[in-house]
Amino acid sequence: MTNKKPLKPSEIAEYRNLTLREIETLAEKFRADTSPDAHIAYRAARQALSQRQRDLKADVMNFEKTNSHHLLFYESTAGFVKMAGNSVLFFATSVSPRLHWRFSIKVDTDHYSPSEDGIISIRSFENLAAQLAEIQILPDPELSTPDLHFFKLTKIYTDEQIASLRDRISRESERIAAMVMPSSPMPTLYDAITKSAHLIYYRFKHLPDSFARETVGRDIVNQSHQLVTAYLAYANTPKTRSLPQLARIVELSRNLRHSMAYLSRLGIMHHRDVYKILDQLTTVERLSTAAYRRTIKTHPENIKHA
């Protein structure tokens, strides 16, 4: 494999004054062109896009530290806008019930400027903005930019109220988890499994290569789902009979790791995304293998159930 020529700062600086959506559109245009110049332009656009995402997220999380009366939506790729931080709390507990808007709070898988309160992704932003206007939650033109959309709430929240909203969301999440998993014998393992599942699902969902998405992608997402259910089965099985479930977790994590390594060689997914997924899967395999060996030593009666 030949080494890629480093990009010049000037090649990336060309995108400095463009919006995130404009950069993404140009990147896709260059991606479809097979000429050497277009390939260089594509690399520059992708790097500029990645940097813009990091800068936007940093701005968002800096604002959310003291956000008391705004919903902040920030532009993302593939047609989505997102919310993070306190905006997630305000929308989930106070705004969405008034709109009857369906949503889900996802774990923030970004390694940069992560939101501990999770992420809400919105596809039909224009529709949501129209519904917000009906309940007098209107855009704030003084703060808004092409990539950051601020909406002023009709209520100002105190620090105590924000903490209460955060506790409420946490309790609801715990109740949902308890319905499918009364106890978590290995929280660190479960965390790594769910993070890998989120990464796999969203990276393949937004994969530009439709053929890869429908072939290898569908199989890998299915294996990821099996990995989550294998852990839930393990969590609800007595330790004296848990060896088959642990063996299944080891097997699935290893298969998924090999599949992601294969995708890396094909070059159909960005190496950065592959690395994030592999990092979580490696943790899953390491922890489940150690638990498997530990269970054999402490509960040898497991072997007859394996």
C-alpha positions in Angstrom: 0.0 0.0 0.0 1.4 3.4 -1.0 1.7 6.1 1.6 -0.8 9.0 1.1 0.8 12.4 0.4 0.1 14.7 3.4 -2.5 17.4 2.7 -1.4 21.0 2.6 -3.1 23.4 5.1 -4.2 25.5 2.2 -6.1 22.5 0.7 -8.2 22.2 3.9 -8.5 25.9 4.5 -10.6 26.2 1.3 -13.6 24.8 3.3 -13.2 27.1 6.2 -16.1 29.4 5.3 -18.5 26.7 4.2 -21.3 25.1 6.3 -21.0 21.5 7.4 -23.7 20.5 4.9 -21.9 22.2 2.1 -18.6 20.5 2.9 -20.4 17.1 3.1 -22.0 17.7 -0.3 -18.6 18.5 -1.9 -17.0 15.5 -0.3 -19.7 13.2 -1.8 -19.2 14.9 -5.2 -15.4 14.4 -5.1 -15.9 10.8 -3.9 -17.8 9.9 -7.1 -14.9 11.3 -9.2 -12.1 8.8 -9.9 -9.5 11.4 -11.0 -6.3 11.9 -8.9 -7.2 15.6 -8.3 -10.7 14.7 -7.1 -9.2 12.1 -4.7 -7.0 14.7 -3.1 -10.0 17.1 -2.9 -12.1 14.3 -1.3 -9.5 13.7 1.3 -9.3 17.4 2.1 -13.0 17.7 2.3 -13.3 14.7 4.6 -10.7 16.1 6.9 -12.3 19.5 6.9 -15.7 17.9 7.6 -14.2 15.9 10.5 -12.6 19.1 12.0 -15.9 21.0 11.6 -17.8 18.3 13.4 -15.3 18.5 16.3 -15.4 22.3 16.4 -19.2 22.3 16.4 -19.4 19.7 19.2 -16.9 21.6 21.3 -19.0 24.8 20.8 -22.2 22.9 21.7 -20.9 21.4 24.9 -19.3 24.7 26.0 -22.7 26.3 25.6 -24.6 23.5 27.3 -22.5 23.9 30.5 -24.6 26.9 31.4 -27.6 26.4 29.2 -30.7 27.3 31.2 -33.4 28.3 28.6 -32.5 27.2 25.1 -32.8 24.1 22.8 -29.7 23.9 20.8 -29.7 21.8 17.6 -26.4 21.3 15.8 -25.9 20.1 12.2 -24.6 16.6 11.7 -24.1 14.4 8.6 -26.5 12.3 6.6 -29.4 14.8 7.0 -29.5 14.8 10.8 -29.4 17.5 13.4 -28.7 16.6 17.0 -29.1 17.8 20.6 -26.7 17.2 23.5 -26.2 18.2 27.1 -29.0 20.2 28.9 -30.9 20.5 25.6 -31.5 16.7 25.8 -33.0 17.1 29.3 -35.2 20.0 28.3 -36.5 18.3 25.2 -37.0 14.9 26.7 -38.8 15.9 29.9 -40.6 19.1 29.0 -40.9 19.8 25.3 -41.5 16.4 23.6 -44.6 15.5 25.7 -46.3 18.7 24.5 -45.5 17.8 20.9 -46.1 14.0 21.2 -42.8 13.7 19.4 -41.2 10.3 19.4 -37.5 10.2 20.1 -34.7 8.1 21.8 -31.7 9.2 23.8 -28.6 7.4 22.5 -25.3 7.1 24.3 -22.8 9.6 22.9 -20.1 7.6 21.2 -17.9 10.6 20.2 -14.5 10.6 21.8 -14.4 14.3 21.5 -16.5 16.7 23.7 -18.9 13.8 24.8 -22.4 14.5 26.2 -23.0 12.6 29.4 -26.7 13.2 29.0 -26.7 11.4 25.7 -27.7 12.5 22.2 -31.0 13.0 20.4 -30.9 12.8 16.6 -33.6 14.5 14.5 -34.2 13.7 10.9 -37.2 16.0 10.0 -35.8 19.2 11.6 -38.0 21.6 9.6 -41.1 19.7 10.7 -40.0 19.9 14.3 -39.2 23.6 14.1 -42.7 24.2 12.8 -44.2 22.3 15.7 -42.0 24.2 18.2 -43.3 27.5 16.8 -46.9 26.3 17.6 -46.0 26.2 21.3 -44.1 29.5 21.2 -40.6 28.0 21.2 -39.0 30.2 18.5 -35.6 30.5 16.9 -33.1 32.9 18.6 -31.6 34.8 15.7 -29.0 36.5 17.9 -27.3 33.2 18.7 -28.1 31.0 15.6 -25.6 30.3 12.8 -26.0 28.1 9.7 -24.7 25.1 11.7 -26.1 25.9 15.2 -29.9 26.4 15.6 -30.9 28.0 18.9 -34.5 28.0 20.1 -35.5 30.1 23.1 -37.6 28.2 25.7 -40.5 29.9 27.5 -39.0 28.9 30.8 -35.7 29.5 32.5 -34.4 26.5 34.5 -32.4 26.8 37.7 -29.4 24.6 38.5 -31.6 22.7 41.0 -34.3 22.1 38.4 -31.7 20.9 35.8 -30.3 18.5 38.3 -33.8 17.2 39.0 -34.4 16.6 35.3 -31.1 14.7 35.0 -32.1 12.5 37.9 -35.5 11.9 36.4 -34.0 10.7 33.1 -31.5 8.5 34.9 -34.3 6.9 36.9 -36.3 6.2 33.8 -33.3 4.6 32.1 -32.7 2.4 35.1 -36.3 1.3 35.2 -36.2 0.3 31.5 -32.9 -1.6 32.0 -34.3 -3.4 35.1 -37.2 -4.7 33.0 -34.8 -6.7 30.7 -31.8 -7.1 33.0 -32.6 -7.3 36.8 -28.9 -7.3 37.6 -25.7 -6.6 35.8 -23.0 -9.0 36.9 -20.4 -7.2 34.7 -21.3 -3.6 34.1 -18.0 -2.8 32.3 -18.6 -5.7 29.8 -22.2 -4.6 29.2 -21.0 -1.0 28.6 -18.5 -2.1 26.0 -21.1 -4.3 24.3 -23.7 -1.6 24.1 -21.2 1.0 22.9 -20.0 -1.4 20.1 -23.7 -2.0 19.2 -24.4 1.7 18.9 -21.2 2.3 16.8 -21.9 -0.6 14.5 -25.6 0.3 13.9 -25.0 4.0 13.2 -21.8 3.6 11.1 -23.5 1.0 8.8 -26.8 2.9 8.7 -24.9 5.9 7.3 -22.5 4.0 5.1 -22.4 5.6 1.6 -21.8 2.2 -0.1 -25.3 0.7 -0.4 -24.0 -2.7 -1.6 -21.7 -3.1 1.4 -24.5 -1.8 3.7 -27.0 -4.5 2.4 -24.5 -7.4 2.3 -21.8 -7.4 5.0 -23.4 -4.6 6.9 -26.7 -6.4 7.5 -24.8 -9.5 8.8 -22.6 -7.5 11.1 -25.5 -5.5 12.6 -27.3 -8.9 13.2 -24.3 -10.3 15.0 -24.1 -7.2 17.1 -27.7 -7.7 18.1 -26.9 -11.3 19.0 -24.0 -10.1 21.1 -26.4 -7.9 23.2 -28.9 -10.6 23.6 -26.2 -13.1 24.6 -25.1 -10.8 27.4 -28.7 -10.4 28.6 -29.1 -14.2 28.7 -25.8 -14.4 30.7 -27.0 -11.7 33.1 -30.2 -13.6 33.8 -28.6 -17.0 34.2 -27.2 -18.4 37.5 -23.4 -18.5 37.6 -23.5 -22.2 37.9 -25.0 -22.4 34.4 -23.5 -19.3 32.7 -20.6 -20.9 30.8 -22.4 -21.4 27.4 -23.5 -17.7 27.4 -20.0 -16.5 28.2 -18.7 -18.7 25.4 -21.2 -17.3 23.0 -20.2 -13.7 23.9 -16.5 -14.6 23.3 -17.4 -16.2 20.0 -19.5 -13.3 18.7 -17.1 -10.6 19.8 -14.2 -12.5 18.0 -16.3 -12.9 14.8 -17.2 -9.3 14.8 -13.6 -8.2 15.4 -12.5 -10.3 12.4 -15.3 -8.9 10.2 -14.3 -5.4 11.1 -10.7 -6.1 10.3 -11.9 -7.4 6.9 -13.9 -4.2 6.3 -10.8 -2.2 7.1 -8.8 -4.0 4.4 -11.7 -3.4 1.9 -11.6 0.3 2.6 -15.4 0.8 2.7 -15.4 2.4 6.1 -13.3 5.1 7.5 -10.3 3.8 9.5 -11.2 6.0 12.4 -14.7 4.4 12.7 -13.3 0.9 12.3 -10.8 1.6 15.1 -13.5 2.9 17.5 -15.5 -0.3 16.9 -12.5 -2.6 17.2 -11.5 -0.9 20.4 -14.9 -1.8 22.0 -15.0 -5.3 20.6 -11.4 -6.0 21.9 -12.6 -4.9 25.4 -15.6 -7.2 25.1 -13.5 -10.2 24.0 -10.9 -9.6 26.7 -13.5 -9.2 29.6 -15.7 -12.1 28.5 -12.7 -14.4 28.0 -11.4 -13.6 31.5 -14.9 -14.2 32.9 -15.1 -17.5 31.1 -11.8 -18.7 32.6 -12.7 -17.4 36.0 -16.1 -19.2 36.0 -14.5 -22.5 35.1 -12.2 -22.2 38.2 -14.9 -21.0 40.6 -17.8 -23.0 39.3 -16.4 -26.2 37.7 -20.0 -27.6 37.6 -20.5 -25.2 34.6 -18.6 -27.5 32.3 -21.4 -30.1 32.2 -23.8 -27.4 30.9 -21.3 -26.1 28.2 
